Amino acid sequence: MWNDTAVTKLLGIDYPVFQGPFGGNLSSVDLVATISNAGGLGGYGAYSNTPQEIIEIDRQIKSATNKGYNLNLWVSDTDVPNADGTITDEYFQQTAALFKPYFDEAGLPLPEKPAPFHSRFENQLQLVLDLRPKVFSYMFGTLSPEILEECRRRGIITAGAATTPDEAIALEATGTDMIIASGFEAGGHRPSFLASAESSTMGSFVLLQLIREKVKVPVIAAGGIATGKGIAAALTLGADAVQIGTAFLACDESGAPPSHREMLFSDHAKYTSLTRAFTGRLGRGISNRITKALQDTAGQFLPFPLQTQLMSPLRKASLEKEKWDMVFFWGGQIAPLLKHRKAGELMRALVEETNTFYSSTTKN
Ligand SMILES: Cc1cc2nc3c(=O)[nH]c(=O)nc-3n(C[C@H](O)[C@H](O)[C@H](O)COP(=O)(O)O)c2cc1C
């Protein structure tokens, strides 16, 4: 049976299908509960949430499902090099000048230099330990063996994201229970932490096979999977589960606004880019005017998350004025294959297609 894998056994779930967590308020309780109730593993990306919000989100998830779910954090949530959490005025002005034409066009003043940012991870981590989700997944780094041991003691199963075989080896060496192999087709940020994200752009199926060779723990394939055939391909190449993001993000239950979901079903989704222009970290979304104009200016953006703060008023105004070519809509390369707008239907279709695929190959 295709759904009898190391991961379904470890987590006690029916199908080896994870709904990828989305940071930046694009996750939703409804989506998590729908997927966990349907036998997969729902996931909530909480890196951008305050501790109070995380407590409330967790409470709502627990009242919407009695099944296990995944809470997700970013181990590293700032690239600001200075201890005071800020950057020089000169650095800010240089980057802001790049975006002035777009702010002018939107009739907006250039924002002030962003307020200092200090990591929130330690507080968030303590909460996750207290809330004891079935799975705690994390990206942008490794956790110490002590923290991973504490998770194990509390019955929390951990999953760390890798974009290279070296990162998978580093995650396994610290004691992570499962590895998420994140191919460069995926929507959202590249979770690289050993080498630069730009030099860690391996495709999902190469990455999966190389990581499978290097680690003993279960491997979850992420990036470019949205169909039963995609699931079967990943399982054939050694995955113990898949993590699907873009296809679930496009469903009505996700936290994405309607314009974002429509974009994922539109012809625009045929073209995606990896860029640092919107947050300061490399991430994939639907190509737009800004990604095209600024593709050669990688070094000039503000460090994460200050670039997000710089771009926030432009994003808000562009969404309000429906200037879609100035909004960066996150999404992966698989978007043109999307069909389903309801998460429950998508989950049912994934299971049926995978069943059909395996029963036809067994007969032949
Ligand atoms: C909008 C968006 C936000 C994401 N945010 C996170 C996140 O906060 N943490 C994380 O581990 N993965 C995040 N991901 C990655 C997904 O969980 C998943 O691994 C990925 O989308 C799978 O590739 P696919 O988009 O090709 O299906 C995000 C993906 C998207 C599209």
The ligand as an SDF file (V2000), in Angstrom:
LIG
                    3D

 31 33  0  0  0  0  0  0  0  0999 V2000
    3.2480   31.4700    0.3720 C   0  0  0  0  0  0  0  0  0  0  0  0
    4.1160   30.4020    0.9350 C   0  0  0  0  0  0  0  0  0  0  0  0
    4.6010   30.5410    2.2290 C   0  0  0  0  0  0  0  0  0  0  0  0
    5.3910   29.5370    2.7950 C   0  0  0  0  0  0  0  0  0  0  0  0
    5.8260   29.6830    4.0820 N   0  0  0  0  0  0  0  0  0  0  0  0
    6.5260   28.6850    4.6670 C   0  0  0  0  0  0  0  0  0  0  0  0
    6.9130   28.7860    6.0310 C   0  0  0  0  0  0  0  0  0  0  0  0
    6.6620   29.7740    6.7300 O   0  0  0  0  0  0  0  0  0  0  0  0
    7.5850   27.7260    6.5670 N   0  0  0  0  0  0  0  0  0  0  0  0
    7.8990   26.5900    5.8350 C   0  0  0  0  0  0  0  0  0  0  0  0
    8.5160   25.6690    6.3680 O   0  0  0  0  0  0  0  0  0  0  0  0
    7.5450   26.4960    4.5350 N   0  0  0  0  0  0  0  0  0  0  0  0
    6.8720   27.5050    3.9440 C   0  0  0  0  0  0  0  0  0  0  0  0
    6.4920   27.3900    2.6200 N   0  0  0  0  0  0  0  0  0  0  0  0
    6.8330   26.1620    1.8750 C   0  0  0  0  0  0  0  0  0  0  0  0
    5.6630   25.1660    1.8680 C   0  0  0  0  0  0  0  0  0  0  0  0
    5.3330   24.7740    3.1630 O   0  0  0  0  0  0  0  0  0  0  0  0
    5.9660   23.9360    0.9910 C   0  0  0  0  0  0  0  0  0  0  0  0
    7.1070   23.2560    1.4390 O   0  0  0  0  0  0  0  0  0  0  0  0
    6.1760   24.3260   -0.4630 C   0  0  0  0  0  0  0  0  0  0  0  0
    5.2070   25.2570   -0.8790 O   0  0  0  0  0  0  0  0  0  0  0  0
    6.0970   23.0700   -1.3540 C   0  0  0  0  0  0  0  0  0  0  0  0
    6.3010   23.3880   -2.7050 O   0  0  0  0  0  0  0  0  0  0  0  0
    5.0920   23.7260   -3.7500 P   0  0  0  0  0  0  0  0  0  0  0  0
    4.7290   25.1390   -3.4820 O   0  0  0  0  0  0  0  0  0  0  0  0
    5.7180   23.5180   -5.0830 O   0  0  0  0  0  0  0  0  0  0  0  0
    3.9770   22.7640   -3.4540 O   0  0  0  0  0  0  0  0  0  0  0  0
    5.7260   28.3830    2.0350 C   0  0  0  0  0  0  0  0  0  0  0  0
    5.2380   28.2540    0.7220 C   0  0  0  0  0  0  0  0  0  0  0  0
    4.4400   29.2350    0.1720 C   0  0  0  0  0  0  0  0  0  0  0  0
    3.9100   29.0560   -1.2140 C   0  0  0  0  0  0  0  0  0  0  0  0
  1  2  1  0
  2  3  1  0
  2 30  2  0
  3  4  2  0
  4  5  1  0
  4 28  1  0
  5  6  2  0
  6  7  1  0
  6 13  1  0
  7  8  2  0
  7  9  1  0
  9 10  1  0
 10 11  2  0
 10 12  1  0
 12 13  2  0
 13 14  1  0
 14 15  1  0
 14 28  1  0
 15 16  1  0
 16 17  1  0
 16 18  1  0
 18 19  1  0
 18 20  1  0
 20 21  1  0
 20 22  1  0
 22 23  1  0
 23 24  1  0
 24 25  2  0
 24 26  1  0
 24 27  1  0
 28 29  2  0
 29 30  1  0
 30 31  1  0
M  END
$$$$
